Amino acid sequence: MRRRAWIRYCLGMLLFWGAGCASTPTQKSTGEIIDDAVITTKVKVLLIEDKVVKARSIDVDTRKGIVSLNGAVETQAEKERAEAIARSVKGVKGVENHLKVVGK
């Protein structure tokens, strides 16, 4: 339980630091930047808490509500579960699943 609280705290801090330092080459509004950062944080927390997905090797990025998953997973089930988790977060408009299944 303490680990989850610590993870949520750290991800929350990254959310606020990242939103403040984010570059905006496409001139996104502050609201869009914060919304995307919140979505990214929620997806990361859910991936970390999930027992099927090994989130250490998954990179999550969100742009205009579209979540991009990149990295490697061990099984197809893990890849599908990661995508389902991302889709379950409020505000997600779509998911681009670029995860590679590499096995053990």
KEKE-3310 file (N, C-alpha, C; in steps of 0.2 Angstrom, whole numbers, plus 5000, padded with zeros to 4 digits):
npx = (5004:5010:5019:5011:5005:5017:5021:5010:5011:5024:5022:5012:5019:5028:5018:5014:5027:5031:5020:5022:5035:5033:5036:5028:5026:5016:5008:4998:4985:4986:4977:4975:4988:4988:4977:4982:4993:4987:4980:4990:4997:4987:4985:4998:4999:4988:4994:5005:4999:4993:4992:4995:5001:5018:5024:5036:5043:5036:5032:5023:5013:5004:4994:4984:4973:4975:4982:4998:5007:5022:5036:5041:5034:5030:5020:5006:4994:4998:5001:4988:4981:4987:4983:4969:4968:4973:4963:4952:4953:4946:4943:4952:4954:4958:4969:4986:4994:5009:5017:5029:5029:5040:5042:5050)
npy = (4994:5006:5008:5010:5022:5030:5029:5035:5048:5052:5051:5061:5072:5073:5075:5088:5095:5092:5097:5111:5113:5109:5109:5117:5114:5114:5124:5120:5123:5128:5121:5109:5103:5101:5092:5081:5077:5073:5062:5054:5052:5045:5033:5028:5025:5016:5005:5002:4997:4986:4968:4960:4967:4972:4986:4992:4993:5000:5014:5029:5041:5056:5065:5077:5069:5057:5042:5035:5020:5013:5002:4986:4970:4955:4946:4943:4944:4953:4965:4967:4970:4981:4990:4990:4995:5008:5013:5013:5025:5040:5053:5049:5048:5040:5025:5022:5008:5003:4993:4980:4963:4953:4941:4930)
npz = (5000:5004:4994:4982:4986:4986:4973:4966:4971:4966:4952:4951:4955:4944:4934:4937:4936:4923:4915:4917:4911:4898:4881:4868:4853:4843:4848:4858:4869:4887:4894:4886:4887:4901:4902:4894:4901:4913:4909:4904:4916:4924:4916:4917:4931:4932:4924:4932:4943:4939:4938:4928:4918:4915:4918:4918:4906:4897:4888:4890:4881:4878:4867:4863:4868:4862:4866:4866:4866:4869:4868:4875:4878:4886:4882:4871:4877:4887:4880:4874:4886:4891:4882:4884:4897:4895:4886:4895:4903:4907:4896:4886:4869:4859:4856:4852:4849:4850:4855:4857:4855:4863:4871:4883)
capx = (5000:5014:5022:5006:5005:5023:5021:5005:5014:5029:5019:5008:5024:5030:5013:5014:5033:5030:5015:5026:5041:5032:5037:5022:5028:5010:5004:4993:4983:4988:4972:4976:4994:4987:4973:4986:4998:4983:4979:4997:4998:4982:4987:5004:4997:4985:4998:5009:4995:4990:4996:4996:5006:5024:5024:5043:5046:5031:5032:5016:5013:4997:4994:4977:4969:4977:4988:5003:5010:5028:5041:5041:5030:5032:5015:5001:4989:5000:5000:4981:4979:4989:4979:4963:4969:4973:4956:4948:4954:4942:4947:4956:4950:4961:4976:4990:4998:5016:5021:5032:5029:5046:5043:5055)
capy = (5000:5012:5008:5013:5029:5033:5029:5040:5054:5053:5052:5067:5077:5073:5078:5096:5098:5091:5102:5117:5113:5106:5113:5117:5116:5115:5129:5118:5127:5125:5115:5103:5101:5098:5086:5076:5075:5070:5056:5050:5050:5040:5027:5025:5022:5009:5000:5000:4993:4980:4962:4957:4971:4974:4993:4995:4993:5003:5022:5031:5048:5058:5071:5079:5064:5050:5039:5031:5015:5011:4998:4979:4966:4948:4942:4947:4946:4959:4970:4969:4972:4988:4995:4991:5000:5015:5015:5014:5031:5045:5058:5046:5048:5034:5022:5019:5003:5001:4988:4974:4957:4950:4935:4930)
capz = (5000:5004:4987:4978:4988:4984:4965:4964:4973:4962:4946:4952:4955:4937:4930:4937:4933:4916:4912:4918:4907:4892:4875:4864:4846:4840:4851:4862:4875:4893:4896:4883:4890:4907:4901:4892:4907:4918:4906:4904:4923:4926:4912:4920:4938:4931:4922:4937:4948:4936:4940:4921:4914:4918:4916:4918:4899:4893:4888:4888:4879:4876:4863:4861:4870:4859:4870:4862:4870:4866:4872:4874:4883:4885:4879:4867:4882:4891:4875:4874:4893:4892:4878:4887:4902:4892:4884:4901:4906:4905:4892:4880:4862:4855:4858:4847:4853:4847:4860:4853:4859:4863:4874:4888)
cpx = (5004:5017:5018:5006:5011:5023:5016:5008:5019:5026:5015:5013:5026:5025:5014:5021:5033:5026:5019:5031:5039:5033:5030:5023:5022:5005:4997:4991:4985:4983:4973:4983:4992:4982:4977:4991:4994:4982:4985:4998:4994:4984:4993:5003:4993:4989:5003:5006:4993:4995:4998:5002:5012:5026:5031:5045:5041:5031:5025:5017:5006:4998:4987:4972:4970:4983:4992:5007:5016:5032:5040:5038:5032:5027:5010:4996:4991:4999:4992:4978:4981:4985:4972:4963:4969:4967:4951:4948:4950:4946:4951:4952:4952:4967:4979:4995:5004:5020:5023:5031:5036:5047:5049:5062)
cpy = (5006:5013:5012:5020:5033:5034:5035:5047:5056:5055:5059:5073:5078:5076:5086:5099:5098:5096:5109:5118:5111:5111:5112:5119:5117:5120:5126:5122:5124:5120:5109:5099:5097:5092:5080:5073:5071:5063:5051:5047:5044:5033:5024:5022:5016:5004:4998:4995:4987:4974:4959:4960:4973:4981:4996:4997:4996:5011:5024:5039:5050:5064:5072:5073:5057:5048:5034:5027:5013:5007:4991:4976:4959:4944:4946:4949:4953:4965:4972:4972:4979:4993:4995:4995:5007:5017:5016:5021:5036:5051:5055:5045:5042:5031:5020:5014:5001:4996:4982:4968:4953:4943:4936:4929)
cpz = (5000:4997:4982:4979:4985:4976:4963:4966:4968:4955:4946:4952:4948:4933:4931:4935:4926:4912:4912:4913:4900:4886:4871:4856:4841:4843:4854:4868:4882:4896:4893:4886:4897:4907:4899:4897:4912:4915:4906:4911:4925:4922:4916:4927:4937:4929:4927:4942:4945:4937:4933:4918:4918:4915:4915:4911:4894:4894:4886:4887:4877:4872:4860:4862:4867:4863:4866:4867:4866:4870:4870:4880:4881:4881:4875:4872:4886:4886:4875:4881:4893:4888:4881:4893:4900:4890:4889:4904:4903:4901:4886:4874:4858:4858:4852:4850:4848:4851:4855:4858:4858:4866:4880:4885)
residu = (MET:ARG:ARG:ARG:ALA:TRP:ILE:ARG:TYR:CYS:LEU:GLY:MET:LEU:LEU:PHE:TRP:GLY:ALA:GLY:CYS:ALA:SER:THR:PRO:THR:GLN:LYS:SER:THR:GLY:GLU:ILE:ILE:ASP:ASP:ALA:VAL:ILE:THR:THR:LYS:VAL:LYS:VAL:LEU:LEU:ILE:GLU:ASP:LYS:VAL:VAL:LYS:ALA:ARG:SER:ILE:ASP:VAL:ASP:THR:ARG:LYS:GLY:ILE:VAL:SER:LEU:ASN:GLY:ALA:VAL:GLU:THR:GLN:ALA:GLU:LYS:GLU:ARG:ALA:GLU:ALA:ILE:ALA:ARG:SER:VAL:LYS:GLY:VAL:LYS:GLY:VAL:GLU:ASN:HIS:LEU:LYS:VAL:VAL:GLY:LYS)
# end
